[in-house]
Amino acid sequence: MRTTLTLLGFISGAALLMACSAGSSSAVFGGTGGANGTAATTGGGGKSSSAGTGGGDIGLGGGLSGGGGSDPANCNSAPGDDNDKDGFTGLTGDCNDCDPNVNPNAIEVIAVADMDGGVPVAVDENCDGKIDNVEPPCDIGLDVADGDPMNGAKAVDLCHAATTPMGWGVTSAKWVMADGSPPPAGNPNFDLGHGMLSGFGPNVKVQHGGRMLGLSSGTARQPTDPGYMSVGGFNKGYTGNQPQGFPKESPACPSVTTGQPHDPTGLEVVVRAPSNAHGFSFNFNFFTYEWPVYICSQFNDFFVAILSPIPMGQSDGNISFDSQGNPVSVNNAFLEVCGCAGSGGPPCNAGGKQFPCALGDSGLVGTGFQDQFQDHASTGWLFTKAPVTPNEVITMRWAVYDSGDGALDSTTLVDNWQWIAEPGTQVGTGVVPTPK
């Protein structure tokens, strides 16, 4: 039972990050949408970096244009040679053995004009004989209750499956608990915690394709979807272990200890990066029913995004953070979709603290996180980015869980996975710009 509430030093609201633009963007991977031109906070504590500009995937500077601009006609390479050391020869499908970014294990890069008006060079990066041959969305028409974890990957827009032992793409996917262990045996409520959502209320839209992945400590459903249970009180009746490196207590909440994970739900995917990828990004939106009452308490629900291998400079693989470099939880500084009950705000007074609620509460309409008495809260759409090395095999785990009990739920939407071609990507989380 919940009997007490400790309110100590909570950092109120989020300082939304200002948009900025990189100086040049000459190539993007195929896709639509993306966290373009937005500053990002790194998990290590508030340093900023920026994604480039451009349509499609996160903008990519660094002089890339298509496959890099080398001329295969002037490349002295015999059919059996691997002149560019990318693992492919002309006999195994390499159509430009002078450029390591061009081979059958690469992803198409959409050539765009740079900000100085330079003419883009279109290149067939994946050697399929077609220029800018981008894969279409793969999540159109998925059922909300689809239980195939490979379709969960598709809902995130990880569309390409690895079809050969060394091919790029998704090699496996599975539903997991927050620590990566298997789901609880014999508990049908676990599967209600993941869903392929076509929207979340009338105002929260899919970021790319036709679906987005919902993960919830309650039901990953809209109130209009079959199987929905109120996020204000659906205890699914199981517990789990903390993810590696957790619990992490908020510096804004001294002397508060997070409770045991309840009702954790997650998706874990194993992916081989394309041979010309140096990073990736995804979008997420965290909703919690714990706001505004249970701030700085043991009921500190979490969303985690655990990457393996652990990126350089990170302690435990968690790559999604708030603007203060802290994990995404009830106490995170990005909670800006909220409103006041009868106070005429924002700003809103909640739990003895003041919250700017700068994004208003329209993003809560029809989600279950707004009722006739109270707005609860969400972050709005954020993006996380992280580095990879070409051809690297990574494991990505997204998970949500209640803390202390399973009474009040939290839900995270995940969508719009994109690859980054520009070297030098750093771990960071930032605000997705509102479309104009």
Buried (B, 14 or more C-beta within 10 A) or exposed (E): EEEEBBBBEBBBBBBBBEBBBBEBBBBBBBBBBBBBBBBBBBBBEEEBBBBBBBBBBBBBBBEBBBBBEBEBEEBEBEEEBBBBEBBBBBEEEBBBBBBBBBBBBBBBBBBBEBBEEEEBBBBBBBBEEEEBEBEEBBBEEBEBBBEEBBBBBBBBBBBBBBEEEEBBBBBBBBBBBBBBEEBBEEEEBBBBBBBBBBBBBEBBEBBBBBBBBBBBBBBBBBBEBEEBBBBBEBBBEBBBBBBBBBBBBBEBBEEBEBBBBBBBBBBBBBBBBBBBBBBBBBBBBBBBBBBBBBBBBBBBBBBBBBBBEBBEEBEBBBBBBBBBBBBBBBBBBBBBBBBBEEEEBBBBBBBEBBBBBBBBBBBBBBBBBBBEEBBBBBBBBBBBBBBBEBBBBBBBBBBBBBBBBBBBBBBBBBBBBBBBBBBEBBBBBBBBBEEE
